[in-house]
Amino acid sequence: MSDPRTDPVHDLAAAYALGALSPEESRRFEDYLAGSAEARREVAEYREAAALLALDQGDLSPDAALRRRVLDRVAQEKTRSIADPAERIVTRPRTSPAVWAALAASLLAVAGLAAALFSARGELTALRQRYDAAAERLAASEATLEAIFEPGVRMFQLTATGDPDPGIQLFWNTRQHRAVVHGYRLRPLPEGRAYQLWFIKDGAPVPSVTFRPAADGRVKLDRVAVPEDGTVSAAAVTVEPEAGSAQPTSAILLVGELRRS
């Protein structure tokens, strides 16, 4: 009786266990597999070894430790007794080191692909986060532009006394009684201090929002409420405690006249 392991189809057991056969080769091997207990045992052992090595990968990186484990597995003599319901108990000889080496090389290649996929997924996540942040900034800019170009919006300039560098553009929607404030070249302030906006209504200062500029000296404030009753004639900026003040406690830094008509 010939040894089934000498059949050329039998040599496809390792590739079949790793899913490396074409559909035609898989069908051919499965026909052979149905009648060969020896082939079924080998496929089961190849899959077992693949699972053990895959579970031992850790962070998906094919490092020296993984390579050492694979090579140790190749050098190991593998002898086991397996009972087949249709046959008597047999002891199969150890698998050829050449076969285990081929399996080890395949698994290391898979581990390398997995590590590359893991890295690509991380890069994709970072790109999505940057895209989301850019989309949020774009949406905010579009909302600001829409607010600026609404009917009834007028632009006023607040300038610094004796120093033309810093400035504030105030876009006042006289119909909705709100404003968009854009500041530029504003100087940084010490901790606990902030700029505060004031509206001059009927000759008296009315406290509004406080703000601290970004590192580049810019600031943008949306939907700033403008007093509705009385006559608003001007806007000004002072430096106050960060929580704000009920009345100005320092000299005016920027000021501009506001006129409805």
C-alpha positions in Angstrom: 0.0 0.0 0.0 1.5 3.4 -1.0 2.1 6.1 1.6 -0.5 8.8 1.1 2.1 11.4 2.1 3.9 10.7 -1.2 0.9 12.0 -3.2 1.8 15.4 -4.7 -1.6 16.7 -3.5 -0.6 15.9 0.1 2.1 18.6 -0.1 -0.6 21.2 -0.3 -1.6 20.7 3.4 0.4 23.6 4.8 -0.7 26.0 2.1 -4.4 24.9 2.6 -4.2 25.4 6.3 -2.9 29.0 5.8 -5.5 29.8 3.1 -2.9 30.2 0.4 -4.5 28.0 -2.3 -6.5 29.1 -5.2 -10.2 28.1 -5.3 -9.4 25.4 -7.8 -6.5 24.0 -5.7 -8.6 24.2 -2.6 -11.4 22.1 -4.2 -8.9 19.6 -5.4 -7.3 19.3 -2.0 -10.6 19.1 -0.2 -11.6 16.1 -2.4 -8.3 14.5 -1.4 -8.8 15.5 2.2 -12.2 13.7 2.5 -10.4 10.4 2.0 -7.2 11.0 3.9 -7.1 10.9 7.6 -3.4 11.7 7.5 -4.0 14.9 5.5 -6.8 15.9 8.0 -4.4 15.4 10.9 -1.7 17.5 9.2 -4.1 20.4 8.4 -5.3 20.4 12.0 -1.8 20.6 13.3 -0.8 23.3 10.9 -3.8 25.4 11.9 -3.0 24.7 15.6 0.5 26.0 15.2 -0.7 29.0 13.3 -3.1 29.8 16.0 -0.5 29.4 18.8 1.9 31.7 17.0 -0.7 34.3 16.2 -1.8 34.5 19.8 1.8 35.0 20.8 2.3 38.1 18.6 1.7 40.7 21.3 1.7 44.1 19.7 1.6 42.8 16.2 5.2 43.6 15.6 7.4 40.8 14.1 10.2 41.5 16.5 13.2 39.3 17.5 11.2 37.5 20.3 8.6 36.4 17.8 11.2 35.2 15.4 12.9 33.3 18.2 9.7 31.6 19.1 9.0 30.6 15.5 12.5 29.1 15.1 12.2 27.2 18.4 9.0 25.8 17.1 10.7 24.7 13.9 13.5 23.0 15.8 11.1 21.2 18.1 10.4 17.5 17.5 6.6 17.2 17.2 5.3 13.7 17.9 1.8 13.1 19.1 -0.8 10.3 19.2 -4.2 11.1 17.6 -7.2 8.8 17.5 -9.3 8.8 14.4 -12.8 7.3 14.7 -12.4 5.4 11.5 -8.9 4.1 12.1 -6.7 2.6 14.9 -4.5 4.9 17.0 -1.3 5.7 15.2 1.8 7.7 16.1 2.8 10.0 13.3 6.5 11.0 12.8 7.6 14.5 13.5 6.9 17.0 10.7 9.7 17.9 8.4 11.7 20.9 9.6 11.5 22.2 6.1 7.7 22.3 6.3 7.8 24.1 9.6 10.3 26.6 8.3 8.0 27.4 5.4 5.1 27.8 7.8 7.2 30.0 10.1 8.2 32.2 7.1 4.5 32.6 6.1 3.5 33.5 9.7 6.3 36.1 10.0 5.2 37.7 6.7 1.6 37.8 8.0 2.8 39.4 11.2 4.7 42.1 9.2 1.5 42.8 7.2 -0.5 43.1 10.4 2.0 45.6 11.8 1.8 47.6 8.7 -2.0 47.6 8.7 -2.0 48.6 12.4 0.3 51.6 11.6 -1.8 52.6 8.6 -4.9 52.5 10.7 -3.2 54.9 13.2 -2.3 57.3 10.4 -5.8 57.1 9.0 -7.2 58.0 12.4 -4.9 61.0 12.8 -5.8 62.2 9.3 -9.5 61.9 10.1 -9.0 63.9 13.3 -7.1 66.6 11.4 -9.9 66.6 8.8 -12.6 66.9 11.4 -10.7 69.8 13.1 -10.3 71.6 9.7 -14.0 71.0 8.9 -15.0 72.5 12.3 -12.8 75.6 11.6 -14.3 76.0 8.1 -17.8 75.7 9.4 -17.1 78.4 12.1 -15.5 80.7 9.4 -18.6 80.2 7.2 -20.9 81.0 10.1 -18.9 84.2 10.8 -19.0 85.3 7.2 -22.8 84.7 7.1 -23.2 86.8 10.2 -21.0 89.6 8.8 -22.9 89.8 5.5 -26.4 89.6 6.9 -28.6 92.6 6.1 -28.3 95.4 8.7 -24.6 94.7 9.6 -22.2 97.6 9.8 -18.5 97.4 10.5 -16.8 99.8 13.0 -13.1 100.1 13.9 -11.7 100.4 17.5 -8.2 101.7 17.6 -5.5 102.3 20.2 -4.9 105.8 21.4 -1.4 106.9 20.2 -0.6 103.4 18.8 -2.1 102.2 15.5 -0.9 98.6 15.7 -3.5 96.7 17.7 -7.1 97.0 16.5 -10.6 95.6 16.7 -13.2 95.3 14.0 -16.7 95.2 15.4 -19.5 94.0 13.0 -22.7 95.2 14.5 -26.0 93.7 13.4 -28.3 96.6 14.3 -31.4 94.5 13.6 -30.6 91.6 15.8 -28.6 93.6 18.4 -25.5 91.5 18.4 -22.0 91.8 17.1 -19.0 89.8 15.8 -15.7 91.1 17.3 -12.4 90.5 15.5 -9.2 91.6 17.3 -5.7 91.5 15.9 -2.1 92.3 17.1 -3.3 92.4 20.7 -0.6 92.1 23.2 -0.4 89.2 25.6 -1.6 89.8 29.2 -0.3 88.4 32.5 -2.1 85.5 34.2 -5.4 86.5 35.7 -5.9 89.5 33.5 -8.1 89.9 30.3 -9.3 92.5 27.9 -12.9 93.6 28.5 -15.3 95.1 25.9 -17.5 98.0 26.9 -20.4 99.6 25.1 -21.0 103.3 25.9 -24.8 103.7 26.2 -26.4 107.1 27.1 -22.9 108.3 28.1 -22.1 105.5 30.6 -20.0 102.3 30.1 -22.0 99.0 30.0 -19.8 95.9 30.7 -19.6 93.2 28.0 -17.4 90.1 27.4 -13.9 89.5 28.5 -11.3 87.8 26.3 -7.7 86.8 26.0 -6.0 86.7 22.5 -4.3 83.7 21.0 -0.5 83.6 20.8 -0.6 85.4 17.4 -2.6 88.3 19.0 -5.9 87.4 17.4 -9.3 86.9 18.9 -12.8 86.3 17.4 -16.0 86.6 19.4 -19.4 85.6 17.9 -22.9 86.7 18.9 -21.8 89.4 21.4 -24.9 91.1 22.8 -25.3 94.8 22.1 -27.6 96.9 24.4 -31.0 97.3 22.8 -32.5 100.2 24.8 -31.0 103.6 24.9 -28.4 105.2 22.6 -25.2 103.2 22.0 -22.6 105.7 20.8 -19.2 104.0 21.2 -17.3 100.8 22.2 -14.1 100.6 24.2 -11.6 98.0 25.6 -9.8 98.1 28.9 -7.7 95.5 30.8 -9.5 94.0 33.8 -9.5 91.0 36.1 -10.2 87.9 34.0 -13.7 87.5 35.6 -14.5 91.0 34.4 -15.5 94.3 36.2 -18.7 96.2 36.7 -16.9 99.4 36.0 -13.6 100.1 34.2 -10.6 99.9 36.5 -7.9 100.9 34.0 -7.3 103.3 31.2 -9.0 102.8 27.8 -6.8 101.0 25.4 -9.0 100.9 22.3 -12.0 103.0 21.4 -14.3 103.5 18.4 -17.4 105.5 17.7 -20.6 103.6 16.8 -23.3 105.3 14.8 -26.4 103.6 13.4 -26.7 106.1 10.5 
